[in-house]
């Protein structure tokens, strides 16, 4: 490489004040990402959400070790046992049993695996396709933009749970199809967010500067524009986990998601619905689980929004 | 004909136009056209600094972007070193991209906030696959040293720098590929006056060292006077005057240039206040005045100015002006 050896005149900014100011700079370079993490840790709601989510993640990962019993094992002699604090309950089944005598606590613990999986798979689907569609629409604009976004409007025009029901009805009820349906249904949310951010970033000089250097479209999108659209996307992804878990529970409740005997919270809710007067615990505990999981992701999402959104800074 | 075209010209613009369609209403019908750049003929000589001045919205920044082909022009040609830039495919354009660079006005939006200074300055080297990663890093350090930044700061992020330092980063990025032409799009307008001088001096030093050619876009007459060799004055998408710096500042021929110079603040408090005030605002480029665009604000307007567009003519040697006051005959475009 050709290297120019000549040096410029003495550094014009090397005044004593400037030198002092430089010395005051933090010793380590702080990336915008790190600063976001710092703000997140100081945000109490976000930390609360993070703790809840961590508990659920650990529960899902360690289910075989945490669960006292096999979640599928039936014990008809011990059916509809109440939780341990009830006079009729026992420490054999801490949270009681359902109408097949299955241990509710074990089923709930295993259920967290399903919910986390649903969140992960459906959010991955919608994140991937939504980001792609939004980036292409925002970057290229014109007819392509119109085509993509009108299709997204079409998807948005249906209530999402209804659309998910249609998709599952078409593909057949199963957990896999429910995840797919939930993923597809939430694509427009991501596409809209990404498109908006791409449009905003595209007009900025640093993108034009990279173009002037000869950067291709791929480089502009992936190296310059998308990294600067991450903040709203991370927030939406976290909130997307919450709604995916909720929607999966709803689909399972309707019998369109996880099939019996899978220990899915929504399905457990549906199963216990008929017993609500005789065995309140069979509906209450799965319901609380859904509540806390969704709450955890929502709290984290809101905290992330506060921490990452540049418009809310300072 | 392009004024004073010679083999010495690095950039030649001919009949360059950029019209933006204005759409309105539910069905996005075209309701008008903004003629941001309306027929510019201009040559930039190798090694010179050509100042381009005009009010906000007169199309001077658009002109710079057209030369870089960041936007496609509506009509006209851009010739760079004998090659018609507009006819090249994106692939054939790549080698030329190394030779054409830009420095932006806003030192905040012009640097990617998520990249380190090292990546920002070295990006052009990566794109054009210059050298190995280690060599590129060495080159980046060298460039940082060249523009007065400490090479140790290579891993820092843009938000840790002041406006003046950021502008130096922008200069280093523009220099990375050893360009011939740098479009300076109001590079000091966003900076404090004390920092402006530092950056201007840096640009002038670099020009001497590397034989750079600048198109220096600005609305600040004193800055342009400091740095330019020749100065072009633009009004509503058209050039109205072009001359060597001394010539233009001492004997402006166009009433608009005269008004601009008269309106510029002078540091001497005793200087006589004989200001020719420019009445009115810049007319909307959506519906520019007929004839000479300047006639509604011109203190010396004549009947002909309302109907006909004056030609851009070489009134004195190397001094071009677009005004009927200086016609020898009634010829017009």
Interface residues (C-beta under 8 A of the other chain):
Chain A: X1 X2 X3 X4 X6 X7 X8 X9 X11 X12 X13 X22 X25 X29 X30 X31 X32 X33 X204 X205 X206 X208 X209 X210 X211 X212 X213 X214 X215 X216 X219 X223 X224 X227 X228
Chain B: X65 X68 X70 X93 X94 X97 X98 X100 X101 X102 X104 X105 X106 X109 X110 X111 X112 X113 X114 X115 X116 X120 X123 X124 X127 X128 X130 X131 X135 X136 X138 X139 X142 X145 X146 X147 X148 X150 X155 X156 X157 X159 X160 X164 X165 X170 X173 X177 X178 X198 X201 X202 X205 X206 X209 X210
